[in-house]
Amino acid sequence: MTTKPKWGQSITIPEPGPGQRQTIAMVSLTEGNVHEMMGDGGGTPPVRDWTVYGTAQGLNMARLAAPNAVLVIRYGSAASAFERRARIPVVGMVAHVVATWIDVTIEVLDSSLPPVGDIQVDAFASPGRPVRQVIAEHAFNGLQPSPVIIPPFAIGWHGVETSNSGTDQLDAVWRYNGLNRGGPGNVSAQQVDDAWNVSHAIPRDANQILLLPSIPPVNLHWWWVVLS
């Protein structure tokens, strides 16, 4: 099995204070860099697909808000240059560009709350297009299941519960750092009414999902839509 080369880094920084920001240089690749690092003597095409991965995670579980981080991709070909900017969800994001050179930075801004610890930021670039895949999960007779961790680079979720009486939607609550999204105790407003053929986007500030099955016995089935 041949794996694609990937370039990038992981850095831990203090969370910015009110009104502050930090800009971290993560990846910088030119056509010449790629030829030299791949050792192909210039045999690879000068213009290529690039998949860029970015994550930003608060390392202190006392955080009440997700890190306020922006992935900035500057890229170009010949005389053309472009810029893409996107907020980074907790589970990370994947972007696709076509270029001869790319330059990736992450901007970390204050979250409007007092700083409570360090933030880990990651950015990587790999030649080739991202792959969309579906990951199936299953739990039997789950009356009060523990929160399920959302996998990295997940962009969607859908599920169903089955029992002796038939098939029904699988309800759930999005969570961040153990708190229901939007604030503790606000379960009903954050409930996800789901069906097996409905895919819900992953909220930017969610790193877990708490499944809410109905009357037992019950089988829980859910699927993640992931870019990788």
Phi, psi and omega in degrees: 000127180259125178262148180283143176295149180219138180236146178158196182197167177236131185225140174252129182228156173291145178294133179296149176277180181304129178078002181258163174210155174232137176245120185246123175285125187247311184219137174216117184227134173244171178303317179296320177303314184296314179301316183293315184287330180274348176063036184255005178065026178086018183276349180274153182294143182291328178253130186214164170285140175232134171254125182247128179251140177217138175222156174213118185231133172283131185270355179254120183292352178280358181294134178260350180228145177293152176304139180266087187234146182234129174271125181243119179245115172257131185208163181189176179208130182056236183269004183260141177220143184222168178218134174241134178232136180206139174294142183264118173293165179300322182278000177095168180222158180234132178232154182232128176224162175238122188195168171266337178217150177222151177221120187242129173231161173237127176259124178250119181251166178290153184263011183073004175242158178302140178299141182232008180157192184276159176235134176259125178244142180226142172211135181220151176231138181220138177292141181114164181273151175293152181252130177266127181219161180245129180250121181267138177232160182205138174222134182260135173053045180273100182281309179227073185291152175291158176303141180263131179284131179285129183291156178302141174065024173284138180239354181200160181212141169207155186201172181208151172242142181235145178212186180297336182271356178130205184244141182215168176294154177251112179278156182200168178231129174287144181222154171225123181051042175083357180251143176298137182302128182100349178132153182292143176083356184261063188286311188298323183288339184255006185293142177254106175277113192238158171223162188298334183257015179245127179254129179256139175292149178278124178299152183297327184253036177242129174240359177217163171224131179258113181284140182238081180289164179265219187290133177284167356285147186214144170251132179255131177230129175216160185227138173256138170259119190232140170259134181212000000 
